[in-house]
Amino acid sequence: MSANGESYDPNKLGWGFAAAIIVLAIVANVTAYSLHKATYLKPDKPAAAAAAH
């Protein structure tokens, strides 16, 4: 038993930290997708230098 009289219940511990990790993963995925959409060039698209001629 813990010092404050409550019994130890492992099912109630760590949910805040787990939620923070899940939110961090979602933010990282959205950021990666946004960067990909903003910077990806299709392989069949001519390069900018070739298009200027």
C-alpha positions, 0 to 999 in steps of 0.5 A, a space after each residue: 500500500 502507498 504512503 497516502 493510504 490508496 491501494 496501488 492500481 497500475 491501470 490508472 497510471 500513465 494515461 496522461 503521458 500516453 495521451 501526450 505521446 499519441 498527440 505528439 505522434 499525430 502532430 508529427 504525422 500531420 507535419 510530415 504530410 504537410 511538408 511532403 505535399 508542399 515540397 514533393 515533385 513528381 518524377 515525370 515533372 521537368 526540372 525548373 532549369 529545364 523548363 526555363 529554356 
